[in-house]
Amino acid sequence: VQLVESGGGLVQPGGSLRLSCAASGFTFSSYRMSWYRQAPGKERELVAYISTSGGTSNYADSVKDRFTISRDNAKNTVTLQMNSLKPEDTAVYYCHAPTFNSWGQGTQVTVSS
């Protein structure tokens, strides 16, 4: 199982970023996927997850109505669209395949003026 995130960076408050995760080594369409994040000095927390078909998703209260998780089973990718970013969204964001407890290397998101 391999998960490779991309799309992080530095953005001003109120801005947007789109994170992508390319998955390989398993039948991607058969497994739900998640995004987590870990801020400095804090525990890793669940941001969002999505069902195998993409028909069901759930979000942490802190990101609800601002972030959107989606997937493309034809391309084996899961995406996190982040809008209206706040400084407290600053963290390393990780793609996660729960069934395999497999993690990507993470991508840094910094929200600062």
Sequence and secondary structure as in RCSB ss.txt:
>XXXX:A:sequence
VQLVESGGGLVQPGGSLRLSCAASGFTFSSYRMSWYRQAPGKERELVAYISTSGGTSNYADSVKDRFTISRDNAK
NTVTLQMNSLKPEDTAVYYCHAPTFNSWGQGTQVTVSS
>XXXX:A:secstr
 EEEEE  EEE TT  EEEEEEEESS GGGS EEEEEE TTS  EEEEEE SSSS EEE TTTTTTEEEEEETTT
TEEEEEE S  GGG EEEEEEEGGGTEE   EEEEE  
